[in-house]
Amino acid sequence: MEASVKILNCKGIEGLSMRTIAKELNIKAASLYWHFSGKLDLYGAIAEYLCLRYEMPAESDDPKDYLISSYKAYRAMLLSTRDSVSVLENSIPNTPRRMEIIRAMSKAFLKMGVKQETLTTVSNLFNNYVLSFVADECRFKNTTPDKIHELEQMLCPEDRLFLSIPSNFDEQFLYGLQVLFAGLEALRSREQNRTEQ
């Protein structure tokens, strides 16, 4: 796993293969197939390894605060390794630490009043927000100032309004979470009003 993360950080996901890992470990690629049946299996193991770096927030009486802390920790974990978003997107979340994280977040959503029948949808919505935010953040941070300036010059003034690069990614990340929570709370309030009528 350490060899895989090293390759990811140096070459990205395009440079990660059984052959490059074997070369890094100074073994034959065929030896790795005793441990991993293919890329899906390999990505699942790397995702689990990354999730072991995730710092689980302390229990909280406020499920929303707990979830915000959880997603901040999730983002930090994703930012720690190049192309980690692709690794998580291309693996099945069925490993012990990953499931522990999912269970803790699901429990917090249920405490917030999310119904069991919509829990998967809500969880996926928040998870996909974090993954896409981090993917964009990495893309912007890895784009040279010259390239950004070139892009801005190609856009008309109206387009620059919605294609601008955040000056503070931390603030924008939290703002996006607040938007999702506000929508969730508004929906729950509307459902309560319907049941009361």
N, C-alpha and C positions, 0 to 999 in steps of 0.2 A: 504494500500500500504506500509506503514511503517512497519507493521508486516510482510508482505511478504518479503521485503528487508532484514529485520532482520533475518528471517529464511534462506533466500538465503545466507547471509554472514556467518551464523553459520553452516548450514547443506548442502548447495548447492541445486541445482535444484531437486536432488533425494529426498530431505527432504521436498520439498514444495508441499503441497496438501491442499485441502479444510479443511481436518481434522486438519492438523498442524497449519494452519492459525486460525481456529476456537479456537483451544486450546490456542494459543497465545493471542487471544482476549477475552478468557473466555466466549465464546458463543457456540451454537450448530452449527455443520457444515451445517445443513439444512438451517440455516439463511443466509448463504453466497450465496445460490442458488437463493435468491431474487435479488442479485446483479450481479452474474456471472452464465451464463448458463453452463459453463464447463471450462476446462483448457485453451482452445484457447482464450476465453473471458478474463479469469484471466491474461494470459500472455500479452494480448493486453493492459490491464489496467496497468500492471507493466511496460511494455515498454513505455507507455505514461508518467508514473510517472518518469521514468528514463530520458526520453527526456526533461522533464521540468527542469532537472539539466544541460542540455546541454547549454553551453554559446555560443550563436549566435555571430559570429564575426561581427565586424563593416563592413559596406559597403566598397568596394574597387573598384578602377578603373581597377585593374588588376584581372581578374576572376581566374587566376591560383593561385595567392596569396590568394585570398578569399577561394578557395577550399582547399588549403593546411591548412590554419587556421581552416577551418571547419572540416577537417578530423582529425586534431590534437585534437580539442575540442571533437569530436565524440569518439576518442580513450580514452581520459581522462574520458569521461562519462562512457564508457564501463568498464574501469578499476576500477571505483569507487564501483562496486557491483559484487560480485562473481556470476559467471554463467550468467551474463547479455547477453553474446553472444547467449546462448541457448534461453533465453527469447525472444530476438529480432528475432532470426531465426524461432522461433515457434509461431510467432504472425503476424497478418495482419497489414501492415502499413497504417492504415486508421483513426488514431486519430488526433485531431487538431494540437498539437505541433509537432508530428512526420511528418505530412503533411507539416507544415510550414518549417521544416528543409529540407525536400525533395524538396519543391518548390524553396527554396533559392539556393540549390545546382544545381538544374536543370537549373535555370536561368543563373547561372555562366557558366555551360557547354555550353549552347546555345550562350552566349557571346563569348566563346572560339572558336565557329565555329562548334560545334557538331550539326549534322543535327537532326531534330525532329524525323525522322524515326529510328535513331540509339541511341537516347537519353536514352531510357530504358536500352539498352544493356550496354552502357558506364556507366551509373549510377550504375547498378548492379555489373559491373566489379569492380569499385572502392569500393562500399559498401562491396562486398564479400572479397576484399583484406583486408579491415580494420577488418572485423569480424574474418577472419582466422588468421591475424597477432596477434590480441589480444588473441584469443584462444590459439595460440602457446606460446605467451608471458606468459600468466597465467600458462600454463602447465610447462614451463621451470622454472618460478619463484617459483612454488610450488613443484618442484622436489629437493630433498635433494642433497647436494654436493656429498655424498657417492654414491647415485644412478646415478648421472651424470658420475662420475668417472667409475663406473661399466659399464655403457653403452659405454663410450669411449674405455674401454679395450676390449670390444667385437667387436669393429669395426676395420677393416684393415685401414692402413694409408690413402688410397685413399678415403674411405668412410667418414673418419673424415673431409675431406675437405668440403663436402656438408651437413654433419649432425652436424656441429659445432653450439654451442649456441652463439648467438650474445653477445658481451661484452657490447654493448651500444644499447639498444632497441630503444631509441629515434632516433639515427642516422640511424639505419637499417629501421625503419618505414618510415622516410623521403626519404631514398634511394629508397625504394619500390615505393613510390608515384612518385618520379622523373622518375623511369623506366616506369611507366604507362603513365605519361604525355608525356614522350619522344616518346613512341609508338603512342600515340594519335596525337602528332604534326607531326610525320613522315608520318602517314597515311593521315592526312589532306593535307600535302605538296604534297604527291604523287597524291592525287585526284585533287588538283589545277593544277598540271602539265598536267594531262590527259585532263582537260577541256580546257587548253590553247593550246593544240596541235591540 
